[in-house]
Amino acid sequence: MRGMMVLHLWLLLLSCGIQAGGAQMKLYPDTLTVLRGEEARFTCSASNTKWTVMVWLLNGTSAVTISKLYGILPSPITNVTAEKVPGSQGDSWVFVLNSTERYNQGQVTCDLQGIDRKSSNLFVQEKGIVKVSGDDKLAFKGKSVIFECRAAGWYPVPSLYWLVNDKKVSQGEYNISSEESGKGLFTVSSNLSVMAAKSSRVDCLVFVSALTTPLKSGVNLTVVAEVVQEDDDCTLLLAATASLSALLLLLLLAICIVLCYRQRRQANPSAKEPAWFIQSVVGSGLVAEATKGKDNLGYSNEGPTDPELRQPSGPDADYNELIMEIRRKMDLASFHKVPDVVYSGSPSLHSESQGQASASEENPVNVRRITTV
């Protein structure tokens, strides 16, 4: 019985000694997550002042060695260092890893030589980019609009969600897919369908745990009312207006053609003039025959005879030119038939007048005389 009590007492003392030895150092934080390029800091505090050497290991490799007597010893790793915690009397040190890289991810260990050692976990993440495809969108009310978001160059696989007017969209309303690209990085894509009810702001947000604020990309959705019936009426009205305008234009063109034709006809010689001229020439011929060369066929008291005053155009031009040529020949022929003026005494003239009067009585023909002055 007494032996059992001694055994229990020995086990209790051993347990207390183990706990006392386990409390001789502290390492914190237990887990640290940083973005690539950022700084990582771990603190190791020794409660046992009898330690002589503190060694920091990164993934099992010695990174920094600290002597309680001599301080920090030279290290082959250039991006690590240690700092003494102010007021700790040299028993607490901070391990600093500058500009972390993906290969630094793993365990960070503080080893009090001959006393104790503890380890913490270091995670290094990588931030990529995020972009909502396309520019601002315009949609008719009630139509469905698809938005696509793409996040590339992340490690590990990032989280993604959507906001519409700063309200989080339920995960069941969009899909997410991811794939691994080169250098162990990931690309995430997502499609969101939005019913165009009102103009909105649509944002895609992507993050990893080391990011304090998610990366965001977004576009604007502008919703307009679609009035199909009014558009149809407007189209019909435009078509009717165009048709009416075309008809009015054709009518105006026809009126202009008629007016131009009438003005041209008034400016040209009358179609009846050739007939008049033929009748005049024939009549003059009869008179000349009756008067036996005493009439002047080269004179006409009706209408101008100058060719320059008559410049017909169109189909009557050739015909009128022919008539004028005939008329000139007639004038040339009649030039030799104009009787000469004979000067005589009064008796002869009287007797001749009597003779002509008697001849007139014998031949009752009405003759038209035209005397050249």
Secondary structure, DSSP 8 states (H G I E B T S, - for coil): -HHHHHHHHHHHHHHHHHHHHHTTEEEE-SEEEEETTS-EEEEEEES-TT--EEEEEETTEEEEEEETTTEEE--S-TTEEEEE-TTSTTSEEEEEE-S--GGG-EEEEEEETTTEEEEEEEEEEB--EEEESSS-EEEETT-EEEEEEEEEEEBS--EEEEEETTEE--GGGEEEEEEE-GGG-EEEEEEEEEE-SS-EEEEEEEE-TT-SS-EEEEEEEEEE---HHHHHHHHHHHHHHHHHHHHHHHHHHHHHHHHHHHHHHHHS--TTHHHHHHHHHHHHHHHHHHHTS-S-TT--SSS---GGG----TTHHHHHHHHHHHHHHHHHHHGGGS-------HHHHHHHHHHHHHHHHHS----------
